[in-house]
Amino acid sequence: MPSEFRNIELRVAPSRFTSWDHFIEKAPDYSIGIEVMDDTPGHRGHYVHFDHHAGVIREATMSAAMQAYVAVRQGRLMERWLQHVRPIPAYVWNADQDVCLTAFVLEYHFMLERAEGMPLLRWIVQYNNKIDICGGLYPVNLNDLVNNHFTWVFEPYRQQRMRGKCCDDAGLVTGTIHEVCSRLLALLEGRAGITPITASPEILYESPHGFVIVDEKGDPNSRLVLANQGHRNLISLVCTRPDGRFTYSVIRGSPYDEDLFQVTRLIDAFQAAEDQPQERIWGGSNLAAGSDSQLGSSLHWTRLRDLAEPIVRAAAISPQAGSPRIVSPRDGVEFENTGVAPQFNVGREACQANLK
């Protein structure tokens, strides 16, 4: 595969777009955002944002790659927009599995526009969709992941994630996306390799109330290992950053554990304890959240334990009636979690480059 795409132009944003207005102000007409905005997914005029983190009900929202797949195959997005501009600007912030797969779907749109489509590509998009919706805590047979080449395809991202995200890493982000896309093309052409799962997450704390705090050691396959071991609710130390701050994820593997492991209440408590509480460090959706990928958290995992345990213990002892409440960080207004996507922005799932 050539080193540069022909149909999309990857642009690594210097910082995440804060809203749709911000995106439309800074990006030209016929621009695509891929998990790069602290706002809801969808399209407005000649702009589209593929995402499933802010302002959504996670389990009812397709992954970014699945959204792009439908937009290309059914909506003919690329066919239509390429009549106006080529290449189409595609703004990214990180290079996780979902982002890489979305970029591939957009660049190789012609594979999907044929009547027969591309069954193997459909399979990997659907497989990624299941894993990504669950924040990586989807129960799978680990040997299947290896033998069907899934781990081999996304190995470049695993290597990048173990280094951690830093400022001025545009070259690393775009290079990772190109490497994964090269492997996706090899998979479709029958040239895929095998990469074993070597993740060995360390359980730092196991609560008597059904959650664990783990050190992923930078390996995104750690969550698949944890799901395989039967863990469903976790606070995950993704990595310790060079500046001494931390990147965390908070994952509830089942939407039906909402009475016990209340993600939004946990991240509200973590946010209030930060050294810079005026900065929105913690955010996310109803199932997956975490600390900001740029600033990071100041809190050691033992501090998170001390904050989380009383919240979860209280919920276990005396479950509150009704659904947990979602709080908008912008205005502090509370809304019932009714299962319908709230019409406001709830911030951003933590370390987007590190979360999946």
Phi, psi and omega in degrees: 000138179298157185290339180241148175283159178254331186259335173233152175244112180290129177231118179272114182294141179295335174205164182292144174289136186277340185195172174300318180300319179296316179299313182294327179292321188267334185258148178285168174306151180061052177247146179243132172254137179238099180051049186234005187230141175274058182203177186290156174284170177133195176222148178223113182058235181262036177226143177221145178229116177265117186194165176208041185241302187270133173068029182230163165267111194303313186289347180256008184241131179293154173296164180301318182294322179291323175300316179294321180301313180292320180297324181281312186284315181267319185272348180056039182305306184292320179303319182285312187287330179293346174287343183252327181207141177212126355283160179277128178297129178236108185271132180227165178235335182215188184223046179283180185303316184295318179294314180299316181293322177298315179301320180296315180301319181289315181293318182258040183304327184297336176294330183268339185280345174290154184301320183279348181063209180218092188305320182292322176293320177300319180299313185289328176295317179293321179296314178298322181302315180297314182293317187288322178303324182271012180063026179093349182266056179253128183288117180224162171280116186297325178296325177297318179301322180285312187289335177268010171076007182301314182293325179294318181301317187260014178302320177303322177293319179302317179296319180293319183295327180289341174279333182088154178274142179218174179290155176056042181249031182301320180296321178294318181296308182293324178297320178295317179299316179296320180295315179296318179296324175298320180288325175297319177296319177297322178300314181293335180264006177078025183244022186284152177257193181233132175230116181290158175274121182244005183299139178220074182296144180258125176278113182276328182204134176241115183281145173290356183249026165090024172220160178232154168251126187230155171256112181286344183057032175079358186263117181294341177285352180302322183290328175293322176295316180296318177297322179295332179275356176098005179282141182236328182240127183212152165250120191245125170278104182288311179195157170261125188278160180302333180274005178090354176275175189233152172246125183235155167234149174236116187236128169253111187291338180234131177294345184270005173263017188296333179288335183260303185256087189267097188302315184295324179289326177295312184289333173297318179293319179295319180300316183295336183268357183291160178286342176231068186297341179286340176270138181280088183276324183250137178191177178150203183248190186286341180249329186223131181210184178165193183270155184299139184286340182266312184273318181080169182261148176271352192270128173291155183300331178293329176291320176298319177303312183293331177279321186283320188301314179296326180293313182288322179298316180297321179294324180290323183281319184222079180302134180279148179291145176082182184278154173296159183259148176254134182247128176283124180291343183280322185229359177074006181282137180262146178226146174289140174278090185268356185097354176259134184304124180293149183265060173200173181263127180256029177084210191224140172298132182324183167355080185294329177286348189236359193278326192288000000 
